[in-house]
Amino acid sequence: MIMYLFAGLLGQLFQVLAKMSSTKKDFAVANKTFVLKKYFEDEQISIYMSIAVILIMAITMKEWLYIKPGIDKYVTIIFVMGGAIGSWAFGLLLGKSKKYIRDVVDVKTNKADGIDNN
């Protein structure tokens, strides 16, 4: 069970780092400073929710293995994917960093294009 939880957390970590890298590039485009602490403050709800997905998977593993016994050979990869996809989905729905910086880029682009933001 510990290995499955670890696999799920690695999947989540992979996705969080991928999103962080992308967001950091967006901050550079917007000529803004990327602050790691602020990033984690803005993303903490989505990170906690994706951890909850991994824990729910662990708690319900017995049931879904009963329903589909053939998947017992793929439990580790299912946890990795559950962590990554859970992190991606909750980050997309609840994440604030990406939305913030994209709004900053939109305002700057509109200003450069002569479009009034009011």
C-alpha positions in Angstrom: 0.0 0.0 0.0 2.8 2.4 0.8 4.3 1.9 -2.7 1.0 2.7 -4.3 0.6 5.9 -2.2 4.2 6.8 -3.1 3.5 6.2 -6.8 0.4 8.4 -6.7 2.4 11.2 -5.0 5.1 10.9 -7.6 2.4 11.2 -10.3 1.1 14.3 -8.6 4.6 15.8 -8.1 5.3 15.3 -11.8 2.2 17.2 -12.8 2.8 20.0 -10.2 6.4 20.5 -11.5 5.3 20.5 -15.1 2.6 23.1 -14.3 5.1 25.1 -12.3 7.6 25.2 -15.2 4.9 26.4 -17.6 3.6 29.0 -15.2 7.2 30.2 -14.6 7.6 30.8 -18.3 4.4 32.7 -18.4 5.6 35.0 -15.6 8.8 35.6 -17.6 6.7 36.5 -20.7 4.7 39.0 -18.6 7.9 40.4 -17.1 6.7 39.5 -13.6 8.7 37.8 -10.9 7.8 34.1 -10.2 7.6 33.6 -6.4 7.6 29.9 -5.4 5.9 30.5 -2.0 3.1 32.5 -3.7 2.7 29.7 -6.3 2.2 27.1 -3.6 -0.2 29.4 -1.7 -2.3 29.9 -4.8 -2.3 26.2 -5.7 -2.6 24.6 -2.3 -6.3 23.8 -2.6 -5.8 21.9 -5.9 -2.7 20.1 -4.5 -4.6 19.0 -1.4 -7.6 17.8 -3.5 -5.3 15.8 -5.7 -3.8 14.2 -2.6 -7.3 13.4 -1.5 -7.8 11.6 -4.8 -4.8 9.4 -4.1 -6.1 8.6 -0.6 -9.5 7.8 -1.9 -8.0 5.5 -4.5 -6.1 3.7 -1.7 -9.1 3.4 0.5 -11.3 2.0 -2.3 -8.7 -0.2 -3.9 -10.2 -3.4 -2.5 -13.5 -2.6 -4.1 -12.2 -1.8 -7.6 -10.0 -4.8 -7.6 -13.0 -6.9 -6.7 -15.0 -5.4 -9.6 -12.1 -5.8 -12.1 -9.7 -8.4 -10.8 -7.5 -8.3 -13.9 -6.2 -4.8 -13.1 -4.2 -6.1 -10.1 -1.1 -6.1 -12.3 -1.5 -2.4 -13.1 -2.2 -0.9 -9.7 1.0 1.0 -9.4 0.6 2.7 -12.8 -3.1 3.4 -12.0 -1.9 5.3 -8.8 0.7 7.2 -10.8 -1.9 8.2 -13.4 -4.5 9.0 -10.7 -2.0 11.3 -9.0 -1.0 13.0 -12.2 -4.5 13.3 -13.7 -6.0 14.3 -10.4 -3.4 17.0 -10.0 -3.9 18.2 -13.6 -7.7 18.3 -13.3 -7.9 20.1 -10.0 -5.1 22.5 -11.0 -7.1 23.3 -14.2 -10.3 23.8 -12.2 -9.0 25.4 -9.0 -5.5 26.7 -9.8 -5.0 30.4 -9.5 -1.4 31.1 -10.7 -2.0 30.3 -14.3 -5.2 32.3 -14.5 -3.6 35.3 -12.8 -0.6 35.5 -15.1 -2.6 34.8 -18.3 -4.8 37.8 -17.3 -1.7 40.0 -16.9 -0.4 38.9 -20.3 -3.9 39.6 -21.8 -3.9 43.2 -20.4 -0.4 43.8 -21.7 -1.2 42.4 -25.1 -4.3 44.4 -25.3 -2.4 47.6 -24.4 0.2 46.9 -27.0 -2.6 46.3 -29.6 -4.3 49.5 -28.6 -7.4 47.7 -27.2 -9.0 49.4 -24.2 -9.4 47.1 -21.2 -12.1 49.2 -19.5 
